[in-house]
Amino acid sequence: MAKSLRSKWKRKMRAEKRKKNEPKELARLKATLGHGGTGDISMKDVEQIATVVPVEKLKAKAVDVQMQGEEDVSTMDMDSKRKKKTQLDEHGQYPTWMNQRQMKKLKAKRKAKKGKPKTKKGLAW
């Protein structure tokens, strides 16, 4: 989708900016983690580089996710009403993620198969 000259230029410039800032970020990270070998790290230095989340919050979240995972296994709803070959559902609709080009290609393929007469297998005399 993003194939315009402007977007290509912006991507190129972002990549160059990343290259330029990479040594600074690495030095800053090493300085923060090392902090002169004393092991004293202030959270203000780390917050400039990364988001700091307390351990208790992460543990509580992990437990909640495990509990939800056990409950969701039995109630999982699959999109089984969609045909694998044509990608159409019971109403004749394509999935929302599919773009117009893909829809058109699948529709053309379906029409070509429908219109072509079947040939008999075997000898042709």
Buried (B, 14 or more C-beta within 10 A) or exposed (E): EEEEEEEEEEEEEEEEEEEEEEEEEEEBBEEBEEEEEEEEEEEEBBEEEEEEEEEEEEEEEEEEEEEEEEEEEEEEEEEEEBEEEEBBEEEEEBEEEEEEEEBEEBEEEEEEEEEEEEEEEEEEE
